[in-house]
Amino acid sequence: MKSKYPILILFVTLFFSCSYNSEDDLSEEIIIDDFVTYDANIKSIIDNNCINCHNNPPVNGAPMPLITFDNVRQAVENRNLIGRISATDGSVMPAGGPRLPQNLIDLVIQWEQEGLLEN
């Protein structure tokens, strides 16, 4: 006896014979980049804690602006920015304190150790 629906049977057989064991079988492995970058991590720290004084032009005695990647990178490399934000004595930054939380300081330190990546 001939089937009236050979194409339908073939389709159903092929469709239901495909299977997978998990969602991971359906997607490629995604590698997540764990590097700290200026755009993703550091800019928001600077914008939320430093821009009040380190604007362009700087105010309240701040010696330089910290509004661009290059400004901040140069401050880390040449102006002891990490030392200033890590200080526990009278030169605490941001000026007038309180000192930045240690987890934010650690991000800036990690950013420097990883090569001061922009993005």
Stockholm file with secondary structure:
# STOCKHOLM 1.0

chainA/1-119         MKSKYPILILFVTLFFSCSYNSEDDLSEEIIIDDFVTYDANIKSIIDNNCINCHNNPPVNGAPMPLITFDNVRQAVENRNLIGRISATDGSVMPAGGPRLPQNLIDLVIQWEQEGLLEN
#=GR chainA/1-119 SS CCCSCHHHHHHHHHHHHCCCSSGGGGSCCCCCCCCCBIIIIIHHHHHHHTTTTSSSSCCTTCSSCCCSHHHHHHHHHHSCHHHHHHCCSTTCSSTTCCCCCHHHHHHHHHHHHTTCBCC
#=GC SS_cons         CCCSCHHHHHHHHHHHHCCCSSGGGGSCCCCCCCCCBIIIIIHHHHHHHTTTTSSSSCCTTCSSCCCSHHHHHHHHHHSCHHHHHHCCSTTCSSTTCCCCCHHHHHHHHHHHHTTCBCC
//
